[in-house]
Amino acid sequence: MNYVVATYLARFVAILFIIPAIFPDFFLNRFPGLEAPSIRGGVFAIGVLIYIGASVAYYVLRKRELARRREEMKN
C-alpha cells in the first residue's frame, strides 16, 4: 500500500504546482517571479504532467496488486 501514499503525495505536489498557475493574482504579491506568463504556463504544464504520471502509476500498480490478490485467492 505504499504506492497509494506515494501517488497521492505526488498528486498533492502537482496540485501545488497547478494552483498558482490558475490563480496568479493571489500569488503575485508573494512570489513576484510568477509574473511571466511563460513561467506560469511551464509551472502549470509540470503540475499536469506530474498529476498524470502519478495517476497512471497508481492505475498500473493497483492493477498489479489486484491480479496478485486474485492469484492468491485461487491458490
N, C-alpha and C positions, 0 to 999 in steps of 0.2 A: 504493500500500500504506500510505499514511499514515493512512487511515481505520482500518486494523486496529489500529495503535498507539493512536490516539485513543480508539477504542471500548473497547479492553481497559483503557486507563488510566482511563476513566470507570467501567468495571465495578469496577476496583480501589477507586476512591474510594467507590463505592456500598457495597462490602463494608465499608469503614472506617466508614461510617455505620450499617450493619446490625449489626455485631458488638457494639458497646456496648449496643444495644437488646436483643439476645438474651441477653447475659451481663452484666447490670448489676452484679452483686455484685463482679466483678473490677474494674470501672471506677469504682465509687462512691467509693473512697478517693482515687483520683487526680483525679476530676472530680466534685466534690460537686453541681454543678448538674444532674446527670443523675438526681437522686433522684425528681423528679416523674414519675409515670407518663405524664402528658400530653406531657412533653418527650421521653421515651423513645419514645413512640408516634409523635410527629412526626418524630423523627430516623429511626426505622425506615421510616416512610412515604416520607420524602425519599430514603432509600437505595434502597428498592424502585423508586420512580419513576425514579431515575437509572439503575438497572440495566436496567429495562425499556426506557427510552428508548435507551440505548446498544445494547442487543440488537436493537431494531427498526432503528436506524440502520445497524448492521453488516449486517443481513439485506438491507436495501434497497440499500445501497451495493455489497454483494457481488453481488447480482442484476444491477445495472447493469454492473459490471465484467465479469461472465461474458457478458452479452449483447454488450458491446462486443468482447470477445475472439472470440466466435463470428462476429460480423460481419467482423472482421479475418481470421479463418481462411477464410471463404467467398471473400473477395476475393483 
